[in-house]
Amino acid sequence: MNLTIEQMRKIVDGAPEWAVAVNMNNGMYYDKSEVSKGDIWLIDLRTKLADHDRTDYVSDIRNHISPTTVVIER
């Protein structure tokens, strides 16, 4: 199933504190004892959101290298 970042955020933000998974067919949240095949683990969504939020868009490589590295412009 392909979800957008906005959809993932909505699912995670709407999840009850006790929930560990969600079923996208019926929109219901489940605790660990009720999870079945096809449910999406909330920890997986949170991980994907964290990976997305930490993506580094490099605009100037000189700002993203070790301070001890010498950059020689030619």
N, C-alpha and C positions, 0 to 999 in steps of 0.2 A: 504494500500500500504506500502510495506517495503522499506525503503530507507536506504542506508548506510550513515555514517557520512560524507564521502567524497561527496556523491551526495547532501546531505543537504547543505553543505558548498558551493558547486558549484551553487546551486539554489539561495541561499541567496546572495552570492557575485555577481551574475549576474543580480539580480533584480534591476530595475530602482528605483529611490528614491520615486516615487509616488505609487509604487505597494504595495498592501496589501495581494495579493493572487496569486497563480499560478495554472494553469491547467496542470496536468502531461500528459494528452492525446495529447495536441497540443503545450505544452511548452510556452504558452502565459501567460503574467502577467496581472493582473486586478487591477483596483482601487476599492474602497469600494462600489461604486454604481453598479459595474458589476459582483460582486462575485455571483457565483451560486453553487448549490449542487455539491459536488465532487471536488471543488477547495480546495487547501491546503493553509491555512493561513500562511503567512511568520512569524508572531509572534510565532506560534506554533513551527516552525522549529528553530527559534532563541532561544526559550526557551529550546528545546531539546539539542541544541548545547551547550548552557550555562551549562545545567545540566551535560552533558558529560565532558565538560572541567573542571568542578569543582570537579569531582569524585576524592576522596582521596584514594590512594592505600597505605594502612598502611604497612610499613615494620618493624617498631619498635613501639609497643604500648606505650612505655615510652615517646615517642616524641609527643603523641597525647592525653595526659590527662592533667587535670588541674595541674598547677605548685604547688598547695598547697597539692596535693595528694601524700602520701608517698608510694613508691613502695618498698616492702620488697622482696628481692630475697632469695629463700630457696634452 
